[in-house]
Structure formats: structure tokens, C-alpha cells
Amino acid sequence: MPALRELSWPKQTERLSLRMFEEADIEALWRIRSDPAVAEWMTSLTGELAPFAELICEPVRMASTLVVELDGRIIGDLMFRTEDPWAQAEVKEQAAGKQAELGWCFAPEVQGNGYATESVAELIRIAFAEVGLHRVTANCFTANAPSWRIMERVGMRREAHSIKDALHRDHGWCDGFVYALLAEEWRATVG
């Protein structure tokens, strides 16, 4: 099973280009993630440029971050974090690295044009057709309707609605959604 960086990049969709994150992308991503409308739903506040650069350049983050470009301009980023699903001890090795958590972040000025849906659909194709995963998942606060709507548009199914299981820095205890898609489900939709 190839790692994300081992694949051929960039990937082209109808309107967008996806590629692996590079250090030269730091400032563009920082500008997007530091926007208050974006920061509201991110797992941590972006803050100043230098600490953000240090965080995003950690090897695990660099290996799991893709940038999305529209006409050569960075408009967002995607997370593709491979993980091991739960497995019994006797078959644990067979499950290793067969699942990924997906995430995304887009500049407010490009939202509402279908770019996130187009990007996430391509990320799912990469997960199943190129990396060979068994399953992908995505999580969000229930109040983040644009995010869970993307999950539904790309064919993911809602698997869980957890009640006040996540503490938001501004909104207190919040509900969350978990969505997932299996490789076999995806293949059935693409023929």
C-alpha cells in the first residue's frame, strides 16, 4: 500500500489541482486558517505565523496535508491521515493502515462553488483507487453544516451522532457527527 507522498502528483480534477503540501505553502495556508470564519471549526487556533509554520511542518502533518489550487492559487487544504482500524490481535497486521481520516479547510471567499466537494471526491478516489484503503472517515461538530453536507454530497454515510462529546473553545460542549465510506460502496457508485 503506497504512502501518500509516493503517489504521482499533482492530481487534476475538472477545475482544481491537488498536490502535497510544501514549506512554500505555509503563508497561504496560514492566511486561510487564521480567518475567524475558518478558525471557528478548526481543532486549534492558527495564531501567529511562526508557531503555525512549526506545527504544520511537523513530519506527520506534512505527510498528511494536501493543498488545493484553483488557477495556481491555493484556496484550501485537505487532510489525509492514514490510521489502523480496530482489529482483533490475530488479524491486526491485516488491518494496519487500511483506513484514513479525512478533513478539509477552504478560504471563505471560494466557499459555495463546489470546490470542497470536488476536492474531497478526488481525495476519496485517491484513497480507494490509488492507496487501496478499506474505509475513510470524517468528523465534525453538528453545527458545522457546510462540512457534513460535503460528506453527504460525496456519498459518505452518517454513522454516529454523539451528544456533547466534544468541548469547543467558544460554544462549550457540542454534539458531533461521524461519517464514513467503504471502498466497496465507493466502487458501486463509480461503476
DRENSE-222914 format. One line per 10 residues: number of its first residue (from 1); their letters; for each residue x, y, z of N, C-alpha, C. Coordinates in nm, 3 decimals. Example, Ala and Ser with C-alpha at 12.3 -4.5 7.8 and 13.67 -1.06 7.14 Angstrom:
BEGIN
1) AS) 1.319/-0.569/0.780/1.230/-0.450/0.780/1.320/-0.330/0.780 ~ 1.285/-0.225/0.708/1.367/-0.106/0.714/1.290/0.003/0.787
# end
This chain:
BEGIN
1) MPALRELSWP) 0.084/-0.117/0.000/0.000/0.000/0.000/0.090/0.125/0.000 ~ 0.081/0.209/-0.102/0.170/0.325/-0.110/0.130/0.435/-0.013 ~ 0.231/0.507/0.036/0.206/0.625/0.117/0.164/0.738/0.024 ~ 0.101/0.837/0.080/0.051/0.949/0.001/0.163/1.016/-0.081 ~ 0.276/1.039/-0.019/0.388/1.105/-0.088/0.446/1.021/-0.201 ~ 0.422/0.891/-0.201/0.476/0.804/-0.305/0.394/0.807/-0.433 ~ 0.277/0.868/-0.429/0.191/0.876/-0.547/0.242/0.983/-0.642 ~ 0.191/0.980/-0.763/0.225/1.081/-0.862/0.141/1.206/-0.837 ~ 0.207/1.322/-0.829/0.139/1.449/-0.803/0.177/1.549/-0.909 ~ 0.092/1.647/-0.938/-0.039/1.676/-0.882/-0.149/1.590/-0.943
11) KQTERLSLRM) -0.265/1.594/-0.878/-0.387/1.530/-0.929/-0.478/1.641/-0.980 ~ -0.536/1.620/-1.094/-0.622/1.722/-1.154/-0.768/1.677/-1.148 ~ -0.855/1.768/-1.109/-0.998/1.747/-1.119/-1.045/1.836/-1.233 ~ -1.173/1.849/-1.249/-1.226/1.933/-1.357/-1.174/2.077/-1.349 ~ -1.168/2.131/-1.225/-1.129/2.271/-1.209/-1.009/2.295/-1.120 ~ -0.964/2.191/-1.051/-0.866/2.209/-0.944/-0.744/2.122/-0.961 ~ -0.641/2.159/-0.887/-0.519/2.079/-0.880/-0.492/2.049/-0.733 ~ -0.464/1.922/-0.702/-0.430/1.880/-0.566/-0.286/1.832/-0.567 ~ -0.212/1.872/-0.466/-0.072/1.829/-0.454/-0.031/1.825/-0.308 ~ 0.083/1.763/-0.283/0.135/1.755/-0.147/0.177/1.893/-0.099
21) FEEADIEALW) 0.158/1.918/0.028/0.200/2.041/0.093/0.351/2.056/0.087 ~ 0.396/2.178/0.064/0.539/2.213/0.067/0.558/2.332/0.160 ~ 0.679/2.350/0.209/0.704/2.462/0.301/0.670/2.597/0.240 ~ 0.681/2.610/0.109/0.648/2.736/0.042/0.499/2.771/0.054 ~ 0.416/2.675/0.096/0.272/2.696/0.108/0.229/2.749/0.244 ~ 0.322/2.760/0.337/0.288/2.794/0.476/0.206/2.922/0.485 ~ 0.254/3.029/0.426/0.186/3.158/0.444/0.046/3.158/0.384 ~ 0.028/3.096/0.269/-0.105/3.090/0.208/-0.203/3.013/0.296 ~ -0.158/2.900/0.353/-0.246/2.822/0.441/-0.272/2.897/0.571 ~ -0.171/2.965/0.621/-0.188/3.042/0.744/-0.294/3.150/0.726
31) RIRSDPAVAE) -0.292/3.220/0.612/-0.392/3.325/0.585/-0.534/3.266/0.585 ~ -0.550/3.150/0.524/-0.683/3.087/0.520/-0.725/3.044/0.659 ~ -0.638/2.973/0.728/-0.674/2.916/0.859/-0.687/3.020/0.969 ~ -0.627/3.137/0.951/-0.638/3.241/1.054/-0.762/3.327/1.036 ~ -0.837/3.308/0.928/-0.963/3.379/0.910/-1.061/3.331/1.017 ~ -1.125/3.421/1.091/-1.216/3.380/1.201/-1.327/3.284/1.156 ~ -1.380/3.300/1.036/-1.487/3.211/0.989/-1.436/3.069/0.970 ~ -1.310/3.054/0.935/-1.249/2.922/0.918/-1.206/2.868/1.054 ~ -1.141/2.952/1.133/-1.085/2.911/1.261/-1.190/2.859/1.358 ~ -1.314/2.905/1.343/-1.420/2.862/1.435/-1.430/2.710/1.445
41) WMTSLTGELA) -1.410/2.639/1.334/-1.431/2.494/1.334/-1.302/2.412/1.331 ~ -1.188/2.479/1.329/-1.061/2.406/1.326/-1.028/2.353/1.466 ~ -0.947/2.248/1.471/-0.916/2.187/1.600/-0.828/2.274/1.689 ~ -0.756/2.369/1.628/-0.677/2.464/1.708/-0.670/2.597/1.635 ~ -0.656/2.704/1.712/-0.643/2.835/1.652/-0.506/2.847/1.585 ~ -0.502/2.914/1.475/-0.378/2.926/1.399/-0.280/3.020/1.465 ~ -0.326/3.132/1.516/-0.237/3.225/1.585/-0.136/3.290/1.492 ~ -0.018/3.313/1.543/0.087/3.380/1.466/0.149/3.285/1.364 ~ 0.212/3.345/1.263/0.269/3.268/1.152/0.378/3.171/1.197 ~ 0.472/3.214/1.280/0.585/3.128/1.318/0.542/2.999/1.389
51) PFAELICEPV) 0.455/3.006/1.492/0.411/2.880/1.555/0.332/2.791/1.460 ~ 0.251/2.854/1.373/0.176/2.776/1.274/0.272/2.703/1.181 ~ 0.376/2.773/1.135/0.475/2.712/1.046/0.542/2.592/1.112 ~ 0.575/2.607/1.239/0.638/2.498/1.313/0.546/2.377/1.323 ~ 0.419/2.403/1.352/0.321/2.295/1.366/0.296/2.224/1.233 ~ 0.271/2.299/1.128/0.234/2.235/1.001/0.353/2.166/0.934 ~ 0.474/2.204/0.974/0.593/2.140/0.917/0.639/2.018/0.995 ~ 0.564/1.979/1.098/0.596/1.853/1.165/0.582/1.741/1.063 ~ 0.670/1.643/1.064/0.669/1.538/0.961/0.534/1.469/0.939 ~ 0.463/1.438/1.046/0.332/1.371/1.032/0.233/1.462/0.962
61) RMASTLVVEL) 0.233/1.591/0.997/0.142/1.686/0.933/0.177/1.705/0.786 ~ 0.306/1.719/0.757/0.347/1.739/0.617/0.309/1.618/0.532 ~ 0.321/1.500/0.588/0.291/1.377/0.513/0.142/1.355/0.493 ~ 0.058/1.430/0.565/-0.087/1.408/0.556/-0.163/1.530/0.505 ~ -0.093/1.632/0.457/-0.157/1.755/0.412/-0.140/1.775/0.263 ~ -0.250/1.802/0.196/-0.251/1.836/0.054/-0.301/1.979/0.040 ~ -0.253/2.049/-0.062/-0.307/2.181/-0.091/-0.395/2.171/-0.215 ~ -0.494/2.258/-0.219/-0.587/2.264/-0.332/-0.564/2.398/-0.401 ~ -0.541/2.391/-0.531/-0.517/2.512/-0.609/-0.623/2.531/-0.716 ~ -0.660/2.655/-0.735/-0.750/2.698/-0.842/-0.673/2.798/-0.925
71) DGRIIGDLMF) -0.647/2.765/-1.049/-0.570/2.853/-1.137/-0.438/2.896/-1.074 ~ -0.370/2.802/-1.008/-0.239/2.829/-0.949/-0.243/2.898/-0.813 ~ -0.359/2.928/-0.760/-0.374/2.996/-0.630/-0.426/2.896/-0.528 ~ -0.362/2.891/-0.412/-0.406/2.800/-0.305/-0.537/2.852/-0.247 ~ -0.639/2.764/-0.248/-0.770/2.802/-0.194/-0.809/2.718/-0.073 ~ -0.729/2.618/-0.039/-0.762/2.535/0.076/-0.663/2.422/0.093 ~ -0.690/2.341/0.194/-0.607/2.223/0.217/-0.693/2.106/0.260 ~ -0.636/1.988/0.243/-0.703/1.862/0.277/-0.613/1.783/0.370 ~ -0.675/1.709/0.461/-0.601/1.618/0.548/-0.634/1.476/0.507 ~ -0.532/1.392/0.500/-0.547/1.250/0.468/-0.458/1.176/0.567
81) RTEDPWAQAE) -0.514/1.140/0.681/-0.436/1.078/0.788/-0.467/0.929/0.796 ~ -0.375/0.848/0.745/-0.392/0.703/0.747/-0.384/0.654/0.891 ~ -0.468/0.555/0.922/-0.473/0.501/1.057/-0.508/0.353/1.053 ~ -0.491/0.290/1.165/-0.527/0.149/1.178/-0.668/0.139/1.237 ~ -0.761/0.071/1.168/-0.891/0.048/1.230/-0.877/-0.054/1.342 ~ -0.977/-0.062/1.427/-0.975/-0.160/1.534/-0.974/-0.299/1.473 ~ -0.895/-0.387/1.531/-0.889/-0.526/1.485/-0.850/-0.615/1.603 ~ -0.893/-0.739/1.596/-0.851/-0.836/1.697/-0.703/-0.866/1.677 ~ -0.640/-0.910/1.783/-0.495/-0.930/1.783/-0.447/-1.022/1.670 ~ -0.524/-1.126/1.642/-0.481/-1.225/1.543/-0.482/-1.172/1.399
91) VKEQAAGKQA) -0.556/-1.065/1.374/-0.565/-1.010/1.238/-0.524/-0.863/1.232 ~ -0.462/-0.817/1.339/-0.423/-0.676/1.349/-0.334/-0.632/1.234 ~ -0.240/-0.714/1.194/-0.149/-0.678/1.084/-0.224/-0.660/0.952 ~ -0.328/-0.736/0.930/-0.406/-0.725/0.806/-0.482/-0.593/0.798 ~ -0.512/-0.535/0.913/-0.588/-0.410/0.917/-0.498/-0.286/0.916 ~ -0.369/-0.304/0.941/-0.278/-0.191/0.956/-0.284/-0.096/0.836 ~ -0.309/0.031/0.865/-0.308/0.135/0.763/-0.419/0.127/0.660 ~ -0.527/0.058/0.688/-0.634/0.037/0.589/-0.747/0.139/0.598 ~ -0.730/0.241/0.681/-0.834/0.341/0.699/-0.767/0.478/0.702 ~ -0.842/0.582/0.666/-0.791/0.719/0.676/-0.900/0.812/0.724
101) ELGWCFAPEV) -0.859/0.908/0.805/-0.948/1.017/0.843/-0.923/1.131/0.746 ~ -1.030/1.188/0.694/-1.021/1.299/0.601/-1.066/1.428/0.670 ~ -1.010/1.539/0.624/-1.050/1.669/0.673/-1.024/1.774/0.567 ~ -1.082/1.893/0.582/-1.064/1.996/0.482/-1.084/2.133/0.542 ~ -1.031/2.232/0.469/-1.036/2.371/0.511/-1.026/2.455/0.384 ~ -1.122/2.546/0.362/-1.123/2.628/0.241/-1.142/2.775/0.274 ~ -1.082/2.860/0.194/-1.093/3.005/0.211/-1.240/3.046/0.197 ~ -1.288/3.133/0.285/-1.428/3.176/0.279/-1.470/3.233/0.143 ~ -1.380/3.304/0.077/-1.419/3.367/-0.049/-1.444/3.270/-0.163 ~ -1.403/3.142/-0.147/-1.429/3.044/-0.254/-1.536/2.944/-0.214
111) QGNGYATESV) -1.585/2.952/-0.092/-1.687/2.858/-0.047/-1.817/2.880/-0.123 ~ -1.892/2.773/-0.142/-2.019/2.780/-0.211/-2.009/2.757/-0.361 ~ -1.890/2.722/-0.410/-1.869/2.697/-0.553/-1.847/2.550/-0.586 ~ -1.857/2.462/-0.485/-1.838/2.320/-0.508/-1.694/2.274/-0.508 ~ -1.600/2.363/-0.476/-1.458/2.324/-0.478/-1.425/2.222/-0.370 ~ -1.482/2.239/-0.252/-1.455/2.142/-0.144/-1.511/2.006/-0.182 ~ -1.633/2.002/-0.233/-1.692/1.874/-0.274/-1.608/1.808/-0.382 ~ -1.566/1.884/-0.480/-1.482/1.832/-0.589/-1.349/1.778/-0.536 ~ -1.289/1.850/-0.443/-1.161/1.808/-0.385/-1.175/1.683/-0.300 ~ -1.278/1.681/-0.215/-1.297/1.565/-0.127/-1.333/1.442/-0.209
121) AELIRIAFAE) -1.411/1.457/-0.313/-1.441/1.343/-0.401/-1.314/1.287/-0.463 ~ -1.223/1.374/-0.503/-1.095/1.328/-0.558/-1.010/1.262/-0.450 ~ -1.013/1.316/-0.329/-0.938/1.256/-0.219/-0.989/1.115/-0.189 ~ -1.119/1.096/-0.197/-1.177/0.963/-0.176/-1.134/0.869/-0.288 ~ -1.133/0.919/-0.411/-1.088/0.836/-0.523/-0.943/0.793/-0.501 ~ -0.859/0.885/-0.458/-0.719/0.854/-0.430/-0.711/0.747/-0.321 ~ -0.790/0.763/-0.215/-0.788/0.669/-0.102/-0.817/0.527/-0.146 ~ -0.917/0.511/-0.231/-0.959/0.377/-0.269/-0.889/0.325/-0.394 ~ -0.875/0.406/-0.497/-0.820/0.360/-0.625/-0.668/0.358/-0.627 ~ -0.604/0.447/-0.554/-0.457/0.454/-0.560/-0.387/0.402/-0.435
131) VGLHRVTANC) -0.441/0.434/-0.318/-0.378/0.389/-0.193/-0.428/0.251/-0.154 ~ -0.550/0.215/-0.192/-0.603/0.083/-0.162/-0.661/0.068/-0.023 ~ -0.721/0.173/0.029/-0.779/0.167/0.163/-0.911/0.090/0.163 ~ -0.949/0.049/0.281/-1.076/-0.021/0.303/-1.188/0.076/0.338 ~ -1.153/0.187/0.409/-1.256/0.276/0.464/-1.197/0.415/0.487 ~ -1.280/0.518/0.470/-1.243/0.654/0.508/-1.349/0.708/0.602 ~ -1.307/0.798/0.691/-1.398/0.860/0.787/-1.376/1.011/0.787 ~ -1.473/1.083/0.840/-1.461/1.228/0.862/-1.551/1.263/0.980 ~ -1.509/1.363/1.056/-1.581/1.406/1.176/-1.605/1.555/1.172 ~ -1.710/1.599/1.239/-1.732/1.744/1.252/-1.829/1.770/1.366
141) FTANAPSWRI) -1.832/1.895/1.409/-1.936/1.939/1.501/-2.067/1.941/1.423 ~ -2.176/1.906/1.487/-2.305/1.906/1.417/-2.343/2.046/1.368 ~ -2.298/2.149/1.437/-2.329/2.286/1.397/-2.253/2.329/1.271 ~ -2.153/2.253/1.230/-2.076/2.285/1.110/-2.144/2.221/0.989 ~ -2.262/2.272/0.958/-2.343/2.214/0.849/-2.272/2.211/0.714 ~ -2.196/2.314/0.674/-2.128/2.303/0.545/-2.036/2.181/0.536 ~ -1.973/2.145/0.647/-1.883/2.031/0.646/-1.958/1.899/0.630 ~ -2.062/1.878/0.712/-2.133/1.749/0.699/-2.211/1.741/0.569 ~ -2.249/1.854/0.511/-2.316/1.849/0.379/-2.219/1.801/0.271 ~ -2.093/1.841/0.281/-1.991/1.791/0.188/-1.982/1.640/0.202
151) MERVGMRREA) -1.976/1.591/0.324/-1.967/1.447/0.348/-2.081/1.374/0.279 ~ -2.200/1.429/0.290/-2.316/1.364/0.228/-2.312/1.374/0.076 ~ -2.267/1.488/0.023/-2.260/1.504/-0.123/-2.162/1.407/-0.187 ~ -2.055/1.370/-0.115/-1.957/1.277/-0.173/-1.993/1.132/-0.143 ~ -2.110/1.108/-0.085/-2.157/0.971/-0.066/-2.125/0.908/0.067 ~ -2.070/0.984/0.160/-2.041/0.927/0.292/-2.172/0.913/0.369 ~ -2.176/0.814/0.456/-2.295/0.789/0.537/-2.268/0.832/0.681 ~ -2.371/0.888/0.743/-2.358/0.927/0.884/-2.366/0.801/0.968 ~ -2.262/0.776/1.045/-2.257/0.656/1.129/-2.284/0.685/1.276 ~ -2.258/0.808/1.317/-2.276/0.838/1.460/-2.314/0.984/1.479
161) HSIKDALHRD) -2.399/1.004/1.577/-2.432/1.137/1.626/-2.406/1.131/1.775 ~ -2.294/1.186/1.816/-2.258/1.183/1.958/-2.312/1.308/2.026 ~ -2.348/1.293/2.151/-2.412/1.401/2.226/-2.312/1.465/2.322 ~ -2.287/1.593/2.299/-2.198/1.673/2.385/-2.070/1.599/2.423 ~ -2.004/1.542/2.323/-1.882/1.468/2.349/-1.756/1.547/2.315 ~ -1.772/1.669/2.264/-1.656/1.749/2.223/-1.669/1.889/2.281 ~ -1.560/1.936/2.339/-1.560/2.069/2.401/-1.504/2.170/2.301 ~ -1.588/2.263/2.260/-1.550/2.370/2.167/-1.502/2.489/2.249 ~ -1.398/2.555/2.203/-1.340/2.666/2.279/-1.439/2.781/2.302 ~ -1.536/2.803/2.210/-1.632/2.913/2.224/-1.775/2.866/2.253
171) HGWCDGFVYA) -1.812/2.750/2.204/-1.952/2.704/2.212/-1.979/2.604/2.324 ~ -1.878/2.572/2.402/-1.897/2.475/2.511/-1.908/2.333/2.458 ~ -1.977/2.248/2.534/-1.993/2.108/2.495/-2.086/2.097/2.374 ~ -2.039/2.030/2.270/-2.113/2.023/2.144/-2.132/1.879/2.099 ~ -2.236/1.860/2.019/-2.259/1.731/1.955/-2.166/1.716/1.835 ~ -2.144/1.593/1.795/-2.059/1.566/1.679/-2.118/1.461/1.588 ~ -2.074/1.463/1.463/-2.112/1.363/1.363/-1.987/1.288/1.319 ~ -2.004/1.160/1.292/-1.901/1.077/1.228/-1.962/1.024/1.099 ~ -1.890/1.042/0.990/-1.930/0.990/0.859/-1.824/0.892/0.811 ~ -1.864/0.800/0.724/-1.768/0.703/0.671/-1.813/0.655/0.534
181) LLAEEWRATV) -1.720/0.594/0.464/-1.747/0.534/0.333/-1.651/0.417/0.316 ~ -1.704/0.305/0.268/-1.624/0.186/0.240/-1.582/0.185/0.094 ~ -1.472/0.120/0.068/-1.424/0.108/-0.071/-1.529/0.043/-0.158 ~ -1.596/-0.061/-0.108/-1.697/-0.131/-0.189/-1.817/-0.042/-0.220 ~ -1.853/0.047/-0.127/-1.962/0.141/-0.151/-1.922/0.241/-0.260 ~ -1.798/0.290/-0.250/-1.748/0.385/-0.349/-1.743/0.322/-0.488 ~ -1.691/0.198/-0.495/-1.682/0.130/-0.626/-1.819/0.111/-0.689 ~ -1.920/0.085/-0.608/-2.056/0.066/-0.660/-2.111/0.194/-0.722 ~ -2.063/0.310/-0.676/-2.112/0.437/-0.730/-2.036/0.483/-0.853 ~ -1.914/0.434/-0.871/-1.833/0.478/-0.987/-1.836/0.376/-1.100
191) G) -1.904/0.266/-1.079/-1.920/0.167/-1.184/-1.807/0.074/-1.192
# end
